[in-house]
Amino acid sequence: MIDVKDKSQCCGCGACAQRCPVSCITMREDENGFLYPQVDVDACVGCRACEQVCPFLNRQEAQEPVICLAAANPDETQRKNASSGGLFMMLASRVIEQGGVVFGARFNDAWDVVHDAAETLEDLAPFCTSKYVQSVIGDSYRRAKEFLQQGRMVMFTGTPCQIAGLRLFLGDPQEHLITVEVACHGVPSPGVWRTWLKKCSGGKTVQHVNFRDKSTGWRGYSVLIGENRRHHDDDDYMVTFLDNYNLRPSCFNCPSKNGSSGADITLADLWGCDRILSRRDDNKGMSAVIVRSDRGHQLVEQCVADSQTVDYSEVVKYNPALAHSAVRPDGYDLFWKRMSKAPLWTLKRYRFLGGAGLSAAMSRIRVYLHHRLH
Ligand SMILES: Cc1cc2nc3c(=O)[nH]c(=O)nc-3n(C[C@H](O)[C@H](O)[C@H](O)COP(=O)(O)OP(=O)(O)OC[C@H]3O[C@@H](n4cnc5c(N)ncnc54)[C@H](O)[C@@H]3O)c2cc1C
């Protein structure tokens, strides 16, 4: 039976809950806003199926890529509406045109991030662009299995741990499945996102959210919340994401990096494009497409006409998240301790505090409190 005693050992993929034959596992949010499995012990039949699908209990070997490519979507609108080079839309459109189904992450009406399925080109649009919040997977693995059983082609996209969870959930190799992971720095807390959104919107309805607004360029992207556009370095939520404070504890010990999720394709930003491939760099977004299987290769060859081979180790040099887990910052525990009480305007302070180390952080807090109280 799944029993999460150490939160750094659960990535929240939800495979256990979806696999349980008697539905005795529920994903529940903890005090920091992350989902963890909770087992109804009385209903559990002790079959241990949940343990067999856990990416932490069934770690796979890292895999060498078949080939690594640099590519961008030739449709400028699609590229502009994507985080990187807009490759997701190229691959996904092809699958839909062939009568397949695509799973991905979208915002719901409350701006929570949820996994869902698309069967038309119009339904693909909400999946575009990175949402820097851990998505709620719900019953997506079960739904994907149903589509596969109907003989439909399924392209399942998500973070590496979500792909690992799906593959373990499905068990046997699936003829009509193609899995596409996005490179992942780590997943931020849905709870922190809700608090930040409330703070930014003042509780009012928000019409737009875009974590990767390219109107200020691909490298210098902005975050758009409602009518408010900020450079990502000036957005407290993004700062705590990029500095690893609001990440899930398991992200510091990710079991699914570097091809070990079993994904057919990995999509990433080709950071360092100005060095690796300077003549193609227009600061509008370039993707690294890491092909990891023959099936992945076939799909990429069908969709991507203009690509260039690049060296995977060069790509990882500028984008370490592809191969290495995020580093747990000093002050991570302090961040969460303060989160429940501190107003969010203090968040940015943690970048500084983390770099300075915990004791320096404590003394700065003491000085800060002293000034507030006197
Ligand atoms: C939490 C997170 C961290 C990331 N960290 C890095 C990184 O360190 N380095 C890097 O190169 N790239 C990272 N990416 C991936 C990158 O931002 C792009 O998503 C990827 O390169 C694909 O870009 P695109 O232009 O092809 O398509 P886009 O249209 O930008 O991406 C759409 C795809 O992203 C998926 N997606 C969006 N949000 C989520 C989510 N919350 N959970 C699961 N899937 C999601 C959609 O389902 C779809 O498959 C991260 C993405 C996420 C969600």
PDBQT file of the ligand as one rigid body, heavy atoms in Angstrom, charges set to zero:
ROOT
HETATM    1  C1  LIG A 401       6.493  23.374 -14.831  1.00  0.00    +0.000 C 
HETATM    2  C2  LIG A 401       7.302  23.478 -16.108  1.00  0.00    +0.000 A 
HETATM    3  C3  LIG A 401       8.682  23.647 -16.036  1.00  0.00    +0.000 A 
HETATM    4  C4  LIG A 401       9.443  23.725 -17.207  1.00  0.00    +0.000 A 
HETATM    5  N1  LIG A 401      10.813  23.865 -17.120  1.00  0.00    +0.000 NA
HETATM    6  C5  LIG A 401      11.557  23.920 -18.255  1.00  0.00    +0.000 A 
HETATM    7  C6  LIG A 401      12.981  24.030 -18.203  1.00  0.00    +0.000 A 
HETATM    8  O1  LIG A 401      13.581  24.106 -17.129  1.00  0.00    +0.000 OA
HETATM    9  N2  LIG A 401      13.672  24.054 -19.391  1.00  0.00    +0.000 N 
HETATM   10  C7  LIG A 401      13.026  23.980 -20.599  1.00  0.00    +0.000 A 
HETATM   11  O2  LIG A 401      13.696  24.014 -21.630  1.00  0.00    +0.000 OA
HETATM   12  N3  LIG A 401      11.688  23.863 -20.658  1.00  0.00    +0.000 NA
HETATM   13  C8  LIG A 401      10.944  23.819 -19.537  1.00  0.00    +0.000 A 
HETATM   14  N4  LIG A 401       9.577  23.687 -19.622  1.00  0.00    +0.000 N 
HETATM   15  C9  LIG A 401       8.991  23.398 -20.942  1.00  0.00    +0.000 C 
HETATM   16  C10 LIG A 401       8.915  24.591 -21.877  1.00  0.00    +0.000 C 
HETATM   17  O3  LIG A 401       8.511  25.730 -21.137  1.00  0.00    +0.000 OA
HETATM   18  C11 LIG A 401       7.917  24.325 -23.017  1.00  0.00    +0.000 C 
HETATM   19  O4  LIG A 401       6.685  23.903 -22.485  1.00  0.00    +0.000 OA
HETATM   20  C12 LIG A 401       8.358  23.248 -23.962  1.00  0.00    +0.000 C 
HETATM   21  O5  LIG A 401       9.598  23.601 -24.519  1.00  0.00    +0.000 OA
HETATM   22  C13 LIG A 401       7.346  23.078 -25.104  1.00  0.00    +0.000 C 
HETATM   23  O6  LIG A 401       7.260  24.294 -25.772  1.00  0.00    +0.000 OA
HETATM   24  P1  LIG A 401       6.535  24.474 -27.162  1.00  0.00    +0.000 P 
HETATM   25  O7  LIG A 401       6.897  25.827 -27.661  1.00  0.00    +0.000 OA
HETATM   26  O8  LIG A 401       6.798  23.321 -28.059  1.00  0.00    +0.000 OA
HETATM   27  O9  LIG A 401       4.996  24.350 -26.825  1.00  0.00    +0.000 OA
HETATM   28  P2  LIG A 401       4.108  25.126 -25.747  1.00  0.00    +0.000 P 
HETATM   29  O10 LIG A 401       2.843  25.493 -26.430  1.00  0.00    +0.000 OA
HETATM   30  O11 LIG A 401       4.847  26.174 -25.056  1.00  0.00    +0.000 OA
HETATM   31  O12 LIG A 401       3.843  23.994 -24.641  1.00  0.00    +0.000 OA
HETATM   32  C14 LIG A 401       2.666  23.256 -24.595  1.00  0.00    +0.000 C 
HETATM   33  C15 LIG A 401       2.932  21.955 -23.904  1.00  0.00    +0.000 C 
HETATM   34  O13 LIG A 401       3.245  22.179 -22.527  1.00  0.00    +0.000 OA
HETATM   35  C16 LIG A 401       2.415  21.338 -21.731  1.00  0.00    +0.000 C 
HETATM   36  N5  LIG A 401       2.215  21.972 -20.429  1.00  0.00    +0.000 N 
HETATM   37  C17 LIG A 401       1.947  23.279 -20.182  1.00  0.00    +0.000 A 
HETATM   38  N6  LIG A 401       1.847  23.480 -18.854  1.00  0.00    +0.000 NA
HETATM   39  C18 LIG A 401       2.011  22.291 -18.268  1.00  0.00    +0.000 A 
HETATM   40  C19 LIG A 401       1.978  21.838 -16.916  1.00  0.00    +0.000 A 
HETATM   41  N7  LIG A 401       1.765  22.671 -15.896  1.00  0.00    +0.000 N 
HETATM   42  N8  LIG A 401       2.183  20.537 -16.670  1.00  0.00    +0.000 NA
HETATM   43  C20 LIG A 401       2.378  19.654 -17.690  1.00  0.00    +0.000 A 
HETATM   44  N9  LIG A 401       2.438  20.019 -18.985  1.00  0.00    +0.000 NA
HETATM   45  C21 LIG A 401       2.260  21.315 -19.257  1.00  0.00    +0.000 A 
HETATM   46  C22 LIG A 401       1.139  21.232 -22.552  1.00  0.00    +0.000 C 
HETATM   47  O14 LIG A 401       0.364  20.122 -22.151  1.00  0.00    +0.000 OA
HETATM   48  C23 LIG A 401       1.716  21.061 -23.941  1.00  0.00    +0.000 C 
HETATM   49  O15 LIG A 401       2.159  19.740 -24.126  1.00  0.00    +0.000 OA
HETATM   50  C24 LIG A 401       8.798  23.641 -18.467  1.00  0.00    +0.000 A 
HETATM   51  C25 LIG A 401       7.411  23.491 -18.540  1.00  0.00    +0.000 A 
HETATM   52  C26 LIG A 401       6.671  23.397 -17.368  1.00  0.00    +0.000 A 
HETATM   53  C27 LIG A 401       5.173  23.214 -17.479  1.00  0.00    +0.000 C 
ENDROOT
TORSDOF 0
